Amino acid sequence: MAAEPFPSNGDEHGPEPPRPTGLLDVLSVAALVVDADGRLVFWTPQAEELFGYTSEEALGKYAARLFIHPEHLQAVTRLFAEVLETGRSWAGTFPIRHKDGSIRLTEFRNMRLLDDRGGVHALGIAADHNLLQRVETDLALCERLISQSPIGIALMDPDLHYLLVNPALERIDGIPAEDHIGRGLRETLPFPDVDTVESALRQVLATGTPLLDQYHVGRPPADPDHEHAWSLSFYRLEDPGGRVLGAATSVVDVTERHRVAAQADQARRRLALIADASTRVGTTLEVEQTAQELADIATPELADVVAVDILDSALACRARKHGDGPELFRALALKAAHPTVALRAADPPGDLAAYDSDRLVTLCVHTGRPVLVSHVGDHDLPRIARNAEATSLLARAGVHSYLAVPLIAHGEVLGALDLKRTRNPRPFEQDDVTLATELAGRAAVAIDNARWFQSVRNTALTLQRSLLPDHPPHHTGLKIASRYQPAQATSEVGGDWYDIIPLTGDRTALVIGDVMGNGIDAAATMGRLRTATCAYAELDLAPGVLLQHLDKITCDLEHYIVTCIYAVYDPHTKECHIANAGHMPPALARPGHTPALLDLPPGAPLGVGGIPFETTTVELSTDDLFVLYTDGLVETRHHSIDDRLNFLLSFLDTPDRPLEETCDLLLHGLRHPDDHDDVALLVTRAL
């Protein structure tokens, strides 16, 4: 079966006429042929549309008489004869009379035709002048828009090869127009996400739905050192018949907008970082913790590797000798945003390291000003690292930018914040210096507060420990173990104390007390009361009477209230005489019995004045465990005191446990690292 001349669409009336697909179809260009006598011998359907005459009405007629106005007849005849005689073509606009009688301007192209018999004819190609002018105007406008537009424009075939690019796109991607033609996207686009762009274009070709304002960032060949941003839009191109011709891409350079947005975003992030630092840096009164908090918040937002180094003289609260010599730093914190050998080049936290005067960190603390090396070269690394090995490690890590900022509080340089960039490609800029200085300033105040607090606390702790007794290893009839444990580092030293005083007749006085308050004053008050207790004990006073004397002394002290238990044990009678001045009740654990708290008259604290103290006698049998303690062992913010006292007794269910082990068990079982009070503990066993 022979193939049909046209593809069938299933319509019984035959194929549809082809749809217009080109510019000639849009213009409806008409063609006609006139013989040497001026008669029309060929007539196209487009001529019928243009002039209004059917082929039956036109063929065989004199062309000039059919649609030339009489006043133009002579000029047309002359032009017609010239074309036939000379063979020169003629083009121009001519008024033509339509079948309906109207005069219409028509664009003509006339040329001579020769047939195989030597005959001469004239070919006329015509189009409506107004339509042609409109199309020419549109084309001119399009050409000017494309060539002069600041927006980059590219036309691509269905295989996404360049057909045309305008000068603006040349400037955007830095590639001449002629070097685009025939090439694909991957060969020209400076975007790292070129796959995304190609996929989007193919989607537009397939669906016909435009994709607008697609944001892309890259580094063009014309400016490889800087990041640019573009807004891309994609459109499908079709001819009037709907045939896909390819795709058009418009590229708008939005780099300035991108930079402004990036700067605004960076400013927001930096303000957020400063706000975050105000809550995250300086949460404790520990120097090391504060330094680590500073390192944590600066990583990775500000740097890839962060170190916090404090001058050893500042850490010891000593005045630094001013000069240009080397400096001794103690490393307090070190943090990296990712695994890197640069950590091995830094001083481990806790280590002391001396840096010569030519090192940049030394220069930073000497001048009290930031030291910025935006682009680190080989000659800079030896001035950053502490030695040759560290220099090599920093080079391997890819350190390309460096910044050291002094830690200054109340006009004193405490140390330096050391910042390095390895993976972050941006060099440090002045904005980074401003941000780092702000963070360092906030942290320096917190570090300054912490170091002075620790200095005062250490002084008070030293004083208090010096006032606590070194009791003899042997006491008749008693075996004794004791502990003193200060509060956590961020709390001031309290006034807890204990004492073991040998008396005449093999007796032993056991004392435990707590000065309400903290700091050096509390420790000093504790020392005065301990001295007074020892003096009164020598007078062989009853426990209640002795507490009355201490009460009078305490009343003379300013604003202090003291709790205390004074007990005297006689190994010959097995009796323990006890008086209590508002203190926590002692615990007694007897073999074969449930541990219990002694029911003593509580008494008033020392310093209230004028209230007598009762003396209670308790028998201590062999192997009985007698425990004195201060409130820091049992009081917490989250539990009732009764629950905590019962918890204490649960640790005493084995009275024959070694005393030292019992002390450790009580401290580890009842104490928490964050407890804010100190503890004195005295554990005795009757022998």
C-alpha positions as CSV (number, residue, x, y, z in Angstrom):
1,M,0.0,0.0,0.0
2,A,1.4,3.3,-1.1
3,A,2.2,5.9,1.6
4,E,-0.2,8.8,1.8
5,P,1.2,12.2,0.6
6,F,0.3,13.8,3.9
7,P,0.0,12.3,7.4
8,S,-3.6,11.5,8.2
9,N,-5.2,12.9,11.3
10,G,-8.1,10.4,11.2
11,D,-10.5,13.1,9.7
12,E,-12.6,11.7,6.9
13,H,-12.4,15.0,5.2
14,G,-8.6,14.6,4.8
15,P,-5.7,16.4,6.3
16,E,-5.9,19.9,7.8
17,P,-4.0,22.6,6.0
18,P,-0.6,23.2,7.4
19,R,-0.4,25.9,10.1
20,P,1.8,29.0,9.4
21,T,5.2,28.3,10.8
22,G,7.5,31.0,9.4
23,L,8.0,34.7,8.9
24,L,6.8,34.5,5.3
25,D,3.6,32.9,6.5
26,V,3.1,35.6,9.0
27,L,3.6,38.2,6.3
28,S,1.4,36.3,3.9
29,V,3.8,37.1,1.0
30,A,2.0,37.0,-2.3
31,A,3.6,36.0,-5.6
32,L,2.4,36.7,-9.1
33,V,3.8,36.5,-12.6
34,V,3.2,38.8,-15.6
35,D,4.1,37.9,-19.2
36,A,5.7,40.3,-21.6
37,D,2.3,41.8,-22.6
38,G,1.5,42.6,-19.0
39,R,-1.1,39.8,-18.5
40,L,-1.2,37.9,-15.2
41,V,-0.2,34.2,-15.9
42,F,0.4,33.0,-12.3
43,W,-1.6,33.9,-9.2
44,T,-1.1,32.6,-5.6
45,P,-3.7,32.3,-2.9
46,Q,-1.8,34.9,-0.9
47,A,-2.3,37.3,-3.9
48,E,-6.0,36.7,-3.5
49,E,-5.8,37.6,0.2
50,L,-3.7,40.7,-0.6
51,F,-5.6,42.1,-3.6
52,G,-9.0,40.6,-3.2
53,Y,-9.2,38.9,-6.6
54,T,-9.6,35.2,-7.2
55,S,-7.4,33.4,-9.6
56,E,-10.3,33.2,-12.1
57,E,-10.8,37.0,-11.8
58,A,-7.1,37.8,-12.1
59,L,-5.4,35.3,-14.5
60,G,-5.3,36.6,-18.1
61,K,-6.1,40.1,-17.1
62,Y,-3.8,43.1,-17.6
63,A,-2.2,43.6,-14.2
64,A,-1.9,47.3,-14.5
65,R,-5.5,47.8,-15.3
66,L,-6.6,45.4,-12.6
67,F,-5.1,47.0,-9.5
68,I,-3.2,50.1,-10.6
69,H,-4.9,53.5,-10.2
70,P,-5.0,55.4,-13.6
71,E,-2.9,58.2,-12.2
72,H,-0.1,55.7,-11.4
73,L,-0.4,53.7,-14.7
74,Q,2.3,55.5,-16.6
75,A,4.9,55.1,-13.8
76,V,4.1,51.5,-13.4
77,T,4.3,50.8,-17.1
78,R,7.7,52.5,-17.3
79,L,9.1,50.4,-14.3
80,F,7.7,47.2,-15.7
81,A,9.3,47.8,-19.1
82,E,12.6,48.7,-17.4
83,V,12.6,45.4,-15.4
84,L,11.9,43.3,-18.5
85,E,14.5,45.1,-20.7
86,T,17.4,45.5,-18.2
87,G,16.8,42.6,-15.8
88,R,17.4,44.9,-12.9
89,S,15.1,44.3,-10.0
90,W,12.9,47.0,-8.5
91,A,11.8,47.3,-4.9
92,G,9.6,49.8,-3.1
93,T,6.2,50.7,-1.8
94,F,3.4,51.3,-4.2
95,P,-0.3,52.2,-3.8
96,I,-2.5,49.3,-5.1
97,R,-6.2,49.4,-5.8
98,H,-8.0,46.6,-3.9
99,K,-11.0,44.8,-5.4
100,D,-13.2,46.6,-2.9
101,G,-11.9,49.9,-4.4
102,S,-9.7,51.0,-1.5
103,I,-6.1,52.1,-2.1
104,R,-3.6,50.1,0.0
105,L,0.2,50.6,0.3
106,T,1.9,47.4,-0.8
107,E,5.6,46.4,-0.5
108,F,6.8,45.1,-3.9
109,R,9.8,43.2,-5.1
110,N,9.9,42.9,-8.9
111,M,12.4,40.9,-11.0
112,R,12.7,39.5,-14.5
113,L,12.1,35.7,-15.2
114,L,13.4,33.8,-18.2
115,D,11.8,30.5,-19.3
116,D,13.4,27.7,-21.2
117,R,12.0,29.0,-24.5
118,G,13.5,32.4,-24.2
119,G,10.3,34.0,-23.0
120,V,10.5,36.9,-20.6
121,H,8.2,37.3,-17.6
122,A,8.1,39.6,-14.6
123,L,7.9,38.1,-11.0
124,G,6.2,40.2,-8.4
125,I,6.5,39.5,-4.7
126,A,4.2,41.6,-2.5
127,A,3.2,42.0,1.1
128,D,1.0,44.4,2.9
129,H,3.1,47.5,3.7
130,N,1.6,48.2,7.1
131,L,2.0,44.5,8.2
132,L,5.6,44.5,6.9
133,Q,6.4,47.7,8.6
134,R,5.0,46.4,11.9
135,V,7.0,43.2,11.6
136,E,10.2,45.2,10.8
137,T,9.5,47.5,13.7
138,D,9.1,44.5,16.0
139,L,12.3,43.0,14.7
140,A,14.2,46.2,15.1
141,L,12.9,46.7,18.6
142,C,13.8,43.1,19.5
143,E,17.3,43.5,18.0
144,R,17.9,46.7,19.9
145,L,16.5,45.3,23.1
146,I,18.7,42.3,22.9
147,S,21.9,44.0,21.8
148,Q,21.6,47.0,24.1
149,S,19.9,45.5,27.1
150,P,21.8,45.4,30.4
151,I,20.2,42.0,30.9
152,G,22.2,39.1,29.5
153,I,20.2,37.1,26.9
154,A,20.9,33.8,25.2
155,L,19.0,31.8,22.6
156,M,19.6,28.1,22.6
157,D,18.5,25.3,20.3
158,P,16.5,22.3,21.6
159,D,19.8,20.5,22.5
160,L,20.8,23.5,24.6
161,H,23.6,24.8,22.4
162,Y,24.0,28.5,22.0
163,L,22.5,30.2,18.9
164,L,22.9,33.8,20.0
165,V,24.1,35.8,23.0
166,N,24.0,39.5,23.5
167,P,26.8,41.8,24.6
168,A,25.5,42.0,28.2
169,L,25.9,38.2,28.5
170,E,29.4,38.5,27.1
171,R,30.2,41.0,29.9
172,I,28.6,38.8,32.6
173,D,30.4,35.5,31.9
174,G,33.5,37.0,30.3
175,I,33.3,34.9,27.1
176,P,33.0,36.5,23.6
177,A,29.8,36.0,21.8
178,E,31.4,34.0,18.9
179,D,32.9,31.6,21.5
180,H,29.4,30.7,22.8
181,I,27.9,29.7,19.5
182,G,27.5,26.0,19.2
183,R,28.8,25.3,22.7
184,G,26.8,23.8,25.6
185,L,26.0,25.2,29.1
186,R,28.7,23.3,30.9
187,E,31.3,24.9,28.7
188,T,30.3,28.5,29.6
189,L,28.3,28.8,32.8
190,P,30.3,29.8,35.9
191,F,27.8,28.2,38.3
192,P,28.8,25.3,40.6
193,D,25.1,24.1,40.2
194,V,25.2,23.9,36.4
195,D,23.3,20.6,36.6
196,T,20.4,22.4,38.2
197,V,20.3,25.0,35.5
198,E,20.4,22.4,32.7
199,S,17.6,20.4,34.4
200,A,15.5,23.6,34.7
201,L,16.0,24.4,31.0
202,R,15.0,20.9,29.9
203,Q,11.9,21.2,32.1
204,V,10.9,24.4,30.4
205,L,11.5,22.9,27.0
206,A,9.3,20.0,27.9
207,T,6.4,21.8,29.6
208,G,6.5,25.3,28.1
209,T,6.1,26.8,31.6
210,P,8.6,29.6,32.2
211,L,10.8,29.5,35.3
212,L,11.5,33.0,36.6
213,D,14.0,34.5,38.9
214,Q,16.1,31.5,39.6
215,Y,18.9,32.6,42.0
216,H,22.5,31.3,41.3
217,V,25.9,32.2,42.8
218,G,29.3,31.6,41.2
219,R,32.7,33.1,40.2
220,P,32.8,34.2,36.5
221,P,36.1,33.8,34.5
222,A,36.2,37.6,34.2
223,D,36.4,38.0,38.0
224,P,37.4,34.6,39.6
225,D,38.4,36.2,42.9
226,H,35.0,37.4,43.8
227,E,31.6,35.8,44.2
228,H,28.8,37.1,41.9
229,A,25.1,36.4,41.9
230,W,22.6,36.2,39.0
231,S,18.9,35.9,38.6
232,L,18.1,33.5,35.7
233,S,14.7,33.2,33.9
234,F,14.0,30.5,31.3
235,Y,11.4,30.6,28.4
236,R,10.5,28.2,25.7
237,L,10.6,29.6,22.1
238,E,8.0,28.5,19.6
239,D,7.1,29.4,16.0
240,P,3.6,30.6,15.1
241,G,2.7,27.0,14.5
242,G,3.7,25.9,18.0
243,R,6.9,24.1,16.9
244,V,9.6,24.3,19.6
245,L,12.6,26.3,18.4
246,G,14.6,26.2,21.6
247,A,14.9,28.2,24.8
248,A,15.7,31.8,25.8
249,T,17.6,32.6,28.9
250,S,17.7,36.0,30.6
251,V,20.5,36.7,33.1
252,V,20.3,39.6,35.5
253,D,23.4,40.5,37.5
254,V,22.2,40.9,41.1
255,T,25.7,40.8,42.7
256,E,25.2,44.1,44.4
257,R,21.9,43.1,45.9
258,H,23.4,39.8,46.9
259,R,26.3,41.5,48.6
260,V,24.0,43.9,50.4
261,A,21.8,41.0,51.5
262,A,24.9,39.0,52.5
263,Q,26.2,42.0,54.5
264,A,22.8,42.4,56.2
265,D,22.7,38.7,57.0
266,Q,26.2,38.8,58.3
267,A,25.4,41.8,60.5
268,R,22.3,40.0,61.9
269,R,24.4,36.9,62.6
270,R,27.1,38.9,64.3
271,L,24.5,40.8,66.5
272,A,23.0,37.4,67.3
273,L,26.5,36.1,68.2
274,I,27.2,39.1,70.5
275,A,23.8,38.6,72.1
276,D,24.5,34.9,72.5
277,A,27.9,35.7,74.0
278,S,26.2,37.8,76.7
279,T,24.4,34.7,78.0
280,R,26.9,32.0,77.2
281,V,30.3,33.6,78.2
282,G,30.9,34.2,81.9
283,T,28.3,31.8,83.3
284,T,30.6,30.8,86.1
285,L,33.4,32.3,88.2
286,E,35.9,29.8,86.8
287,V,38.7,31.2,84.6
288,E,39.1,28.0,82.6
289,Q,35.4,27.6,82.0
290,T,35.0,31.2,80.9
291,A,37.9,30.9,78.4
292,Q,36.3,27.7,77.0
293,E,33.0,29.4,76.6
294,L,34.7,32.2,74.6
295,A,36.4,29.6,72.4
296,D,33.1,27.7,71.9
297,I,31.2,30.7,70.8
298,A,33.9,32.0,68.4
299,T,33.9,28.6,66.6
300,P,33.1,28.3,63.7
301,E,31.3,31.6,63.2
302,L,34.4,33.6,63.5
303,A,37.3,31.2,63.0
304,D,38.1,27.6,62.3
305,V,40.7,27.3,65.1
306,V,40.4,29.3,68.3
307,A,42.8,29.5,71.3
308,V,42.5,31.6,74.5
309,D,45.8,32.3,76.2
310,I,46.2,34.2,79.4
311,L,49.4,35.9,80.7
312,D,50.7,33.8,83.6
313,S,51.2,37.0,85.6
314,A,47.6,38.0,85.1
315,L,46.4,34.6,86.1
316,A,48.4,34.9,89.3
317,C,47.1,38.5,89.9
318,R,50.6,39.8,89.6
319,A,51.6,43.1,88.0
320,R,53.1,42.5,84.5
321,K,56.5,44.0,83.8
322,H,56.1,46.2,80.9
323,G,58.7,45.9,78.1
324,D,59.4,44.4,74.8
325,G,60.7,41.0,76.0
326,P,59.1,37.6,75.8
327,E,55.9,36.7,77.5
328,L,54.8,33.7,79.4
329,F,51.3,32.5,78.5
330,R,49.1,29.8,80.0
331,A,46.8,28.1,77.5
332,L,43.3,28.0,78.9
333,A,41.1,26.9,75.9
334,L,41.4,25.4,72.5
335,K,38.7,24.7,69.9
336,A,38.5,23.7,66.3
337,A,35.5,23.6,64.0
338,H,36.8,20.4,62.3
339,P,39.6,17.9,62.8
340,T,42.9,19.6,61.9
341,V,46.6,19.3,62.6
342,A,46.5,22.9,63.6
343,L,45.4,21.7,67.0
344,R,48.8,20.0,67.4
345,A,50.5,23.3,66.7
346,A,48.7,25.0,69.6
347,D,49.5,24.8,73.3
348,P,47.4,22.2,75.1
349,P,45.1,23.8,77.8
350,G,46.9,24.1,81.1
351,D,50.4,24.3,79.6
352,L,52.7,27.2,80.0
353,A,54.5,28.5,76.9
354,A,57.0,31.3,76.5
355,Y,56.6,33.4,73.3
356,D,59.4,35.6,72.0
357,S,58.9,39.3,71.4
358,D,58.8,38.8,67.6
359,R,55.7,36.6,67.9
360,L,52.4,38.2,66.8
361,V,50.6,37.1,70.0
362,T,53.3,38.8,72.1
363,L,53.0,41.9,69.9
364,C,49.2,41.9,70.5
365,V,49.6,41.9,74.4
366,H,52.4,44.4,74.3
367,T,50.5,47.0,72.2
368,G,47.0,46.1,73.5
369,R,45.8,46.2,69.9
370,P,44.5,43.6,67.4
371,V,47.1,42.0,65.0
372,L,45.5,41.2,61.6
373,V,47.2,39.2,58.9
374,S,44.5,38.9,56.2
375,H,46.6,36.7,53.9
376,V,49.1,34.6,55.7
377,G,52.3,33.9,53.7
378,D,55.2,31.6,54.4
379,H,57.1,34.4,56.1
380,D,54.1,35.0,58.5
381,L,53.8,31.5,59.9
382,P,57.0,31.5,62.0
383,R,55.7,34.6,63.8
384,I,52.4,32.9,64.5
385,A,53.7,29.5,65.7
386,R,55.6,28.8,68.8
387,N,58.4,26.8,67.1
388,A,59.5,25.3,63.7
389,E,57.4,22.2,64.2
390,A,54.3,24.2,64.9
391,T,55.0,26.3,61.8
392,S,55.1,23.2,59.6
393,L,51.8,22.0,61.2
394,L,50.1,25.3,60.5
395,A,51.2,25.2,56.9
396,R,49.8,21.6,56.5
397,A,46.5,22.8,58.1
398,G,46.2,25.4,55.4
399,V,46.1,28.5,57.7
400,H,45.5,31.4,55.3
401,S,44.3,34.2,57.6
402,Y,45.2,35.1,61.2
403,L,43.8,37.5,63.9
404,A,44.9,38.0,67.5
405,V,42.8,40.2,69.7
406,P,43.9,41.4,73.2
407,L,41.8,40.5,76.3
408,I,41.5,43.8,78.1
409,A,39.6,44.4,81.3
410,H,39.7,47.6,83.3
411,G,42.6,48.8,81.2
412,E,44.7,45.7,81.9
413,V,45.8,43.3,79.2
414,L,45.1,39.8,80.5
415,G,46.0,37.7,77.4
416,A,44.9,37.2,73.8
417,L,42.2,35.6,71.7
418,D,43.9,33.7,68.9
419,L,41.9,33.1,65.7
420,K,42.9,31.2,62.5
421,R,41.0,30.3,59.3
422,T,41.7,27.1,57.4
423,R,38.6,25.9,55.6
424,N,36.7,29.2,55.7
425,P,37.9,30.7,52.4
426,R,37.2,34.3,53.5
427,P,40.2,36.3,54.9
428,F,39.7,38.2,58.1
429,E,38.4,41.7,57.5
430,Q,37.9,44.8,59.6
431,D,34.4,43.7,60.5
432,D,35.9,40.5,61.9
433,V,38.3,42.6,64.0
434,T,35.4,44.6,65.4
435,L,33.4,41.5,66.2
436,A,36.4,39.7,67.8
437,T,37.2,42.8,69.9
438,E,33.7,42.9,71.2
439,L,33.6,39.2,72.1
440,A,37.1,39.5,73.7
441,G,36.1,42.5,75.7
442,R,33.1,40.8,77.1
443,A,35.0,37.7,77.9
444,A,37.9,39.6,79.4
445,V,35.7,41.2,82.0
446,A,34.3,37.8,83.0
447,I,37.8,36.3,83.1
448,D,39.0,39.3,85.2
449,N,36.1,38.7,87.7
450,A,36.8,35.0,87.8
451,R,40.6,35.4,88.4
452,W,40.1,37.8,91.3
453,F,37.4,35.7,92.8
454,Q,39.5,32.6,92.6
455,S,42.4,34.6,94.1
456,V,40.3,35.7,97.1
457,R,38.8,32.3,97.4
458,N,42.1,30.6,97.4
459,T,43.3,33.0,100.1
460,A,40.3,32.3,102.2
461,L,40.6,28.5,101.7
462,T,44.3,28.6,102.6
463,L,43.4,30.6,105.7
464,Q,40.6,28.2,106.7
465,R,42.7,25.1,106.1
466,S,45.5,26.6,108.2
467,L,43.0,27.1,111.0
468,L,41.7,23.5,111.0
469,P,43.4,21.1,113.4
470,D,46.1,18.6,112.8
471,H,44.8,16.3,115.5
472,P,47.1,13.7,117.1
473,P,46.8,10.2,115.6
474,H,45.7,8.6,118.9
475,H,43.0,9.6,121.4
476,T,42.3,7.4,124.3
477,G,39.1,5.4,123.8
478,L,38.4,6.9,120.4
479,K,39.2,6.4,116.8
480,I,38.7,9.5,114.7
481,A,38.5,10.5,111.1
482,S,37.7,13.9,109.7
483,R,37.1,15.8,106.4
484,Y,36.8,19.3,105.2
485,Q,35.5,19.9,101.7
486,P,35.0,23.4,100.3
487,A,32.1,24.4,98.1
488,Q,32.5,24.4,94.3
489,A,35.0,26.8,92.8
490,T,32.4,29.4,91.9
491,S,31.2,29.7,95.6
492,E,33.0,31.5,98.3
493,V,34.7,29.7,101.2
494,G,32.4,29.2,104.1
495,G,33.0,29.2,107.9
496,D,32.6,25.5,108.7
497,W,35.1,24.0,111.1
498,Y,35.8,21.1,113.4
499,D,38.2,20.5,116.2
500,I,39.5,17.7,118.4
501,I,40.8,18.8,121.8
502,P,42.6,16.5,124.2
503,L,41.6,17.1,127.8
504,T,42.8,15.9,131.2
505,G,41.8,12.4,132.4
506,D,42.1,10.9,128.9
507,R,39.0,12.8,127.8
508,T,38.5,14.3,124.3
509,A,36.5,17.3,123.3
510,L,34.8,17.1,119.9
511,V,33.7,20.3,118.3
512,I,31.9,21.1,115.0
513,G,30.6,24.5,114.0
514,D,29.4,26.6,111.1
515,V,29.8,30.4,110.8
516,M,26.9,31.7,108.7
517,G,28.5,33.6,105.9
518,N,31.4,33.2,103.5
519,G,34.7,34.6,102.4
520,I,37.7,35.7,104.4
521,D,35.7,37.3,107.1
522,A,33.8,34.1,107.8
523,A,37.0,32.1,107.8
524,A,38.6,34.7,110.2
525,T,35.6,34.6,112.5
526,M,35.8,30.8,112.5
527,G,39.5,31.0,113.6
528,R,38.6,33.4,116.5
529,L,35.9,31.0,117.7
530,R,38.1,28.0,117.4
531,T,40.8,29.7,119.4
532,A,38.3,30.7,122.1
533,T,36.9,27.2,122.2
534,C,40.3,25.7,122.8
535,A,41.0,28.2,125.6
536,Y,37.7,27.6,127.4
537,A,38.2,23.8,127.0
538,E,41.3,24.1,129.1
539,L,39.2,25.4,131.9
540,D,37.3,22.1,132.1
541,L,33.9,23.8,131.7
542,A,30.7,21.8,131.1
543,P,29.6,21.8,127.5
544,G,26.6,24.0,128.1
545,V,28.6,26.5,130.1
546,L,31.3,26.7,127.4
547,L,28.7,27.5,124.8
548,Q,27.4,30.3,126.9
549,H,30.9,31.9,126.9
550,L,31.2,31.4,123.1
551,D,27.7,33.0,122.8
552,K,29.0,36.1,124.5
553,I,32.0,36.3,122.3
554,T,29.9,35.8,119.2
555,C,27.5,38.6,120.2
556,D,30.5,41.0,120.1
557,L,31.2,40.0,116.5
558,E,29.4,42.0,113.8
559,H,26.4,40.3,112.0
560,Y,27.5,36.8,112.6
561,I,25.3,33.8,113.7
562,V,27.1,30.5,114.5
563,T,25.8,27.0,115.0
564,C,28.0,24.7,117.1
565,I,28.1,21.3,119.0
566,Y,30.5,20.8,121.8
567,A,30.9,17.3,123.2
568,V,33.2,15.8,125.7
569,Y,33.9,12.0,125.8
570,D,35.2,10.2,128.8
571,P,36.6,6.7,127.8
572,H,36.5,5.5,131.4
573,T,32.8,6.1,132.0
574,K,31.8,5.6,128.3
575,E,29.8,8.8,128.7
576,C,29.6,11.7,126.2
577,H,28.4,15.0,127.4
578,I,26.9,17.1,124.6
579,A,25.5,20.7,124.2
580,N,24.0,22.0,121.0
581,A,23.8,25.6,119.8
582,G,21.3,25.4,116.9
583,H,23.4,22.8,115.0
584,M,22.3,19.7,113.0
585,P,21.8,16.7,115.4
586,P,24.6,14.2,115.6
587,A,24.0,10.7,114.3
588,L,24.7,7.5,116.3
589,A,25.1,4.1,114.9
590,R,25.3,1.1,117.3
591,P,26.1,-2.4,116.2
592,G,22.9,-4.4,115.8
593,H,20.7,-1.3,116.0
594,T,19.2,1.1,113.4
595,P,21.2,4.3,113.0
596,A,19.4,7.3,114.6
597,L,19.8,11.0,115.2
598,L,20.4,12.0,118.8
599,D,17.4,13.8,120.3
600,L,19.2,16.8,121.8
601,P,17.7,20.1,123.0
602,P,18.4,22.2,119.8
603,G,19.4,25.3,121.6
604,A,19.8,28.8,120.0
605,P,22.6,29.6,117.7
606,L,25.6,31.5,119.1
607,G,25.2,35.2,118.8
608,V,21.6,35.4,119.7
609,G,22.6,36.1,123.3
610,G,21.1,35.4,126.8
611,I,19.8,31.9,126.2
612,P,21.2,29.0,128.3
613,F,22.4,25.8,126.8
614,E,21.6,22.4,128.2
615,T,24.1,19.5,128.5
616,T,22.9,16.0,127.6
617,T,24.7,12.8,128.5
618,V,24.8,9.9,126.0
619,E,26.5,6.6,126.6
620,L,28.9,5.4,123.8
621,S,29.5,1.7,124.0
622,T,32.3,-0.1,122.3
623,D,32.2,0.2,118.5
624,D,29.5,2.8,118.5
625,L,29.8,5.3,115.6
626,F,29.3,8.9,116.5
627,V,29.0,11.4,113.5
628,L,29.2,15.2,113.6
629,Y,28.6,17.2,110.4
630,T,27.7,20.6,109.1
631,D,24.5,21.4,107.1
632,G,26.4,21.5,103.8
633,L,26.4,17.7,103.9
634,V,22.6,17.3,103.9
635,E,20.9,20.5,102.8
636,T,20.0,20.9,99.1
637,R,17.6,23.1,97.2
638,H,15.5,20.3,95.9
639,H,14.9,17.9,98.8
640,S,13.4,18.2,102.3
641,I,15.8,18.1,105.2
642,D,14.0,15.1,106.7
643,D,14.6,13.1,103.5
644,R,18.2,14.1,103.5
645,L,18.8,13.2,107.1
646,N,17.2,9.7,106.5
647,F,19.5,9.4,103.5
648,L,22.5,10.2,105.8
649,L,21.5,7.5,108.3
650,S,21.2,4.9,105.4
651,F,25.0,5.2,104.9
652,L,25.6,4.3,108.5
653,D,24.0,0.9,108.5
654,T,27.5,-0.8,108.8
655,P,29.1,0.7,111.9
656,D,32.2,-1.5,111.6
657,R,33.1,0.0,108.3
658,P,36.6,1.7,108.4
659,L,36.2,5.4,109.4
660,E,38.1,6.8,106.5
661,E,35.9,4.8,104.1
662,T,32.8,6.0,106.0
663,C,33.9,9.7,105.5
664,D,34.4,9.1,101.8
665,L,31.1,7.3,101.4
666,L,29.2,10.1,103.1
667,L,30.8,12.8,101.0
668,H,30.5,11.0,97.7
669,G,26.9,9.8,98.4
670,L,25.5,13.0,99.8
671,R,27.5,15.7,98.0
672,H,27.0,17.0,94.5
673,P,29.7,18.9,92.5
674,D,27.4,21.9,92.2
675,D,26.7,22.2,95.9
676,H,27.2,25.8,97.1
677,D,28.2,25.2,100.7
678,D,31.3,23.7,102.4
679,V,31.3,20.7,104.7
680,A,33.0,19.7,107.9
681,L,32.7,16.1,109.0
682,L,33.9,14.3,112.1
683,V,33.4,10.6,112.5
684,T,34.4,8.8,115.7
685,R,34.2,5.2,117.0
686,A,34.3,4.3,120.7
687,L,37.0,1.7,121.5
